Amino acid sequence: MAKKDAPPRWDRRMQQRLARGEAAALGELYDRFASLVHGLAHTVLGDERAADTITREVFAHVWEHPDTYDPKQGPLRSWVATLTHRLAVQRLRATETAALAQGGHGTTEELERKVRHASVAARADYIVQAMPVPLRAALEQAYFQRRDYRQTATDLGVTEDEARRRLRLGLQLLSTAHDADAPPGYGGAV
Amino acid sequence: MTDAGRFEAYDEHEEEGEPKEEQGYEGQDGPEKGDKDASVSDSGGSGKGYGSGPRPDPEEPPRIPLPRASVEDTGRPLPDLVTDPVPLVLEHLVLKSLLGAWALAACSPEETLAVETHLGGCGSCADEALRLREAVGLLHKAESLDLDPALRTRVLESCLERRPPRIPVPGWAAAYDAETARLDALLQDFGDAEWHAPVRLRWFRADEATSRRTTVAGVIAHLLTVDGLAAIALGLDDPLGDVEADRPTPSARTEAYWRASHFPPNRSVRAPWREQSHDLVRTVSFTGGQAGGMTVSYGDFELPLHDAMLDRAFECWVHAEDIAEAVDYPYTLPSARHLHDMIDLGARMLPGALARRRRNGLASPRHGRHLGLAGGPGRSVRLEIEGSGGGEWLIPLDSPAAVGSAEHEVAHVALDGVEFCRLAAGHVSPTEAAAGQVGDREAIRDVLFSVASLSRM
């Protein structure tokens, strides 16, 4: 849920409360980030139960090691997303490798391709969620509602120039999902 | 083509802006290693996979259309878009600005043609065009990710096992924590239609079913204002702010809040409700296990803080069911442990409710023999709750001060746990509640009507 509290302040306070061992803070952390964490894990792993497991691991990690987050390095949300991404990709690689070792079909290259594909897809989902609302709204109209950019401009009450700008900028942000194999660029996209 | 092909193609031009000799356009039919070959080899570009519109011939220099008078300047009606696109002449910057819309196929046919013609001759635009079109491939309908509400409890429990909290959420606040989280998850994807869906709040007053019409947002406002009673007791801000309620009761506060807003409540009520519920859980965590002897005033009566938090959990669940029903969503029961705590609260409140009904002349008079002196055994009804969260309670009939006694049991009433809760919420009538009954009819009737009298707006 979008709170108006300035993020850095909320993030710092959350970290302090977690460090202090406040169970209520853990609940709030879950309420704010669970759908992000579960969604990203699900995109990477494509499996509900595996995503549940990653969700448990991510929150356990934050709860057990709140000091590993440094507010100066960026928002807590990005950090949680990066952590989720790392754990989910690790798990995907581990399960695929195990399947391969047990005589499953495919090659190591295919495995890497699959991992990479999942990784990009997860980053893309995150970028869409995290991008400024006006950009996301423009993409929503043009892509999902199949409106052309003039209709999009009308729908959003902006000029045609602005609609074109938003569509282009939104896609530019999204295209960074392909960048940087590691570490995932959850901080830099927006 | 394969994904690998796409990623490789992509990797070749991570630097933006510089035209590259070889562009891995999305070769849709190229063999795995053939992407580059299948794409353009000169600085022009037929660009496989560019989609709509006629493609310029790669053998010829990029076609530069002649200027034409715009039909918009002639005052005549614009031609139908179905006709063949007429090439437009647009400046580089305009064409560049169109790339996003082009990648999304959100341009007019004329613009599409102009962009595609331009891409043949402009490396930097072609580069970006490819990048943006690949980005479009990453868009997809967000799956409706309804998180399993039970996952929250599982995740939090496993965390707390690994590192026990120094400041735990008290057991008596756990149901409130869980129920508010469940309701918030239900609200997650609500659009305006859901927020304004009509809801009828139902409860019993003086043995009569009564109701009040509101909306989903109105229900959340109701929860906000009544949870506010606990907030006030804990020294937090009153969500009513400057709004004056006639009386400090749940219904008067709710009506005052509804009246004071210039517009009907809408989705904006969710954030303050959720923030307050988080604040309550956080704050009660610091009161210690016994709630520090604090009480919450409901205007007409008081509850100890720990019971008030159970009461708020119960109300949250009941109204979440009202909301779910109004928008036709499924909603599950609270966990057995929380349900049991809520039923236990209801059972403990029954002797007081019986006394109140009797004072109001609604219940049968006390019976002389076992008045149930304070702390002593009294005439009792055995309340057996079956199913999830169930148990057995002995309800003293004649005095809240008496102790329920198996020896003085005059009747036995059995209800399903959920049925008991619906009765206590005022959602089923005491005469219609499915209850197994043995013994003193009058005593059972008093008990069932007293359960219903626990309900309020």
Chai-1 contact restraints between the chains, C-beta under 6 A:
chainA,res_idxA,chainB,res_idxB,connection_type,confidence,min_distance_angstrom,max_distance_angstrom,comment,restraint_id
A,G21,B,P165,contact,1.0,0.0,6.0,A-B,restraint_1
A,G21,B,R166,contact,1.0,0.0,6.0,A-B,restraint_2
A,G21,B,I167,contact,1.0,0.0,6.0,A-B,restraint_3
A,E22,B,I167,contact,1.0,0.0,6.0,A-B,restraint_4
A,A23,B,P165,contact,1.0,0.0,6.0,A-B,restraint_5
A,A23,B,P168,contact,1.0,0.0,6.0,A-B,restraint_6
A,A23,B,V169,contact,1.0,0.0,6.0,A-B,restraint_7
A,A24,B,V169,contact,1.0,0.0,6.0,A-B,restraint_8
A,A24,B,V281,contact,1.0,0.0,6.0,A-B,restraint_9
A,A24,B,R282,contact,1.0,0.0,6.0,A-B,restraint_10
A,A24,B,S285,contact,1.0,0.0,6.0,A-B,restraint_11
A,L26,B,C159,contact,1.0,0.0,6.0,A-B,restraint_12
A,G27,B,D177,contact,1.0,0.0,6.0,A-B,restraint_13
A,E28,B,H278,contact,1.0,0.0,6.0,A-B,restraint_14
A,Y30,B,R152,contact,1.0,0.0,6.0,A-B,restraint_15
A,D31,B,A181,contact,1.0,0.0,6.0,A-B,restraint_16
A,A34,B,L147,contact,1.0,0.0,6.0,A-B,restraint_17
A,S35,B,L147,contact,1.0,0.0,6.0,A-B,restraint_18
A,H38,B,L147,contact,1.0,0.0,6.0,A-B,restraint_19
A,G39,B,L145,contact,1.0,0.0,6.0,A-B,restraint_20
A,D52,B,L151,contact,1.0,0.0,6.0,A-B,restraint_21
A,T55,B,V155,contact,1.0,0.0,6.0,A-B,restraint_22
A,R56,B,V155,contact,1.0,0.0,6.0,A-B,restraint_23
A,R56,B,S158,contact,1.0,0.0,6.0,A-B,restraint_24
A,F59,B,V155,contact,1.0,0.0,6.0,A-B,restraint_25
A,F59,B,C159,contact,1.0,0.0,6.0,A-B,restraint_26
A,A60,B,C159,contact,1.0,0.0,6.0,A-B,restraint_27
A,A60,B,R162,contact,1.0,0.0,6.0,A-B,restraint_28
A,W63,B,C159,contact,1.0,0.0,6.0,A-B,restraint_29
A,W63,B,R163,contact,1.0,0.0,6.0,A-B,restraint_30
A,E64,B,R162,contact,1.0,0.0,6.0,A-B,restraint_31
A,E64,B,R163,contact,1.0,0.0,6.0,A-B,restraint_32
A,R113,B,D3,contact,1.0,0.0,6.0,A-B,restraint_33
A,R113,B,A4,contact,1.0,0.0,6.0,A-B,restraint_34
A,H117,B,D3,contact,1.0,0.0,6.0,A-B,restraint_35
A,A124,B,L138,contact,1.0,0.0,6.0,A-B,restraint_36
A,A142,B,L104,contact,1.0,0.0,6.0,A-B,restraint_37
A,A142,B,A106,contact,1.0,0.0,6.0,A-B,restraint_38
A,Y143,B,L104,contact,1.0,0.0,6.0,A-B,restraint_39
A,Y143,B,L139,contact,1.0,0.0,6.0,A-B,restraint_40
A,D148,B,A106,contact,1.0,0.0,6.0,A-B,restraint_41
A,Y149,B,A101,contact,1.0,0.0,6.0,A-B,restraint_42
A,Y149,B,A106,contact,1.0,0.0,6.0,A-B,restraint_43
A,R164,B,S97,contact,1.0,0.0,6.0,A-B,restraint_44
A,R164,B,L98,contact,1.0,0.0,6.0,A-B,restraint_45
A,R164,B,A101,contact,1.0,0.0,6.0,A-B,restraint_46
A,L167,B,G100,contact,1.0,0.0,6.0,A-B,restraint_47
A,L167,B,A101,contact,1.0,0.0,6.0,A-B,restraint_48
A,L167,B,L104,contact,1.0,0.0,6.0,A-B,restraint_49
A,R168,B,L99,contact,1.0,0.0,6.0,A-B,restraint_50
A,R168,B,G100,contact,1.0,0.0,6.0,A-B,restraint_51
A,L171,B,G100,contact,1.0,0.0,6.0,A-B,restraint_52
A,L171,B,A103,contact,1.0,0.0,6.0,A-B,restraint_53
A,L171,B,L132,contact,1.0,0.0,6.0,A-B,restraint_54
A,L171,B,A135,contact,1.0,0.0,6.0,A-B,restraint_55
A,L174,B,A135,contact,1.0,0.0,6.0,A-B,restraint_56
A,L174,B,L138,contact,1.0,0.0,6.0,A-B,restraint_57
A,S175,B,R131,contact,1.0,0.0,6.0,A-B,restraint_58
A,S175,B,A135,contact,1.0,0.0,6.0,A-B,restraint_59
A,A177,B,L138,contact,1.0,0.0,6.0,A-B,restraint_60
A,H178,B,Y10,contact,1.0,0.0,6.0,A-B,restraint_61
